[in-house]
Amino acid sequence: MPRNPTSRKKAGHRSWAPRNAPIKGGNKGDIMSSEKRSALMSRIGGKNTGPEKIVAKALHAKRFSFQSHAKNLPGRPDIVFRKAKVVVFIDGDFWHGWRFPLWKGKLTQRWKIKISENRMRDQRNFTILRRLGWKVVRIWEHQVEQNLDACLSRIIAAHTNSTQLSFRE
């Protein structure tokens, strides 16, 4: 995967911990008061994030038609191809815990619980969707930033394979 030199390092990133080792050290404490941190975090939106907009724009440019944030599906997938029965989740590295076991030691107990619950909820939703016959594609924020073409290829392959299967039946 080509690396974008302007992309920022993420929590749990390989360069932080060689050979998938956990990151040493503990939480040093927050520099903000809990009220300020809460106010800051509450302003972070859960939909139409930067990575979602990038992927959606690229799919529209390739003439794909899809629904965004379907309320009637578990987990409210970011992108839904109803005819192909493919859903795409574009997840933030922090909020959804990419490589979480490597960097959870840096967090306070509150954030460990929050991100662990997010990860469990994600897996529960993916399982439900698969049991309902949906193909689930998960794209991470850093993947969009580093190699958008590879992300689009995964989505298009899932879409193409699903539509070919439905025509055979």
Order of alpha helices (4+ residues) and beta strands (2+ residues): alpha-alpha-beta-beta-beta-alpha-alpha-beta-alpha-alpha
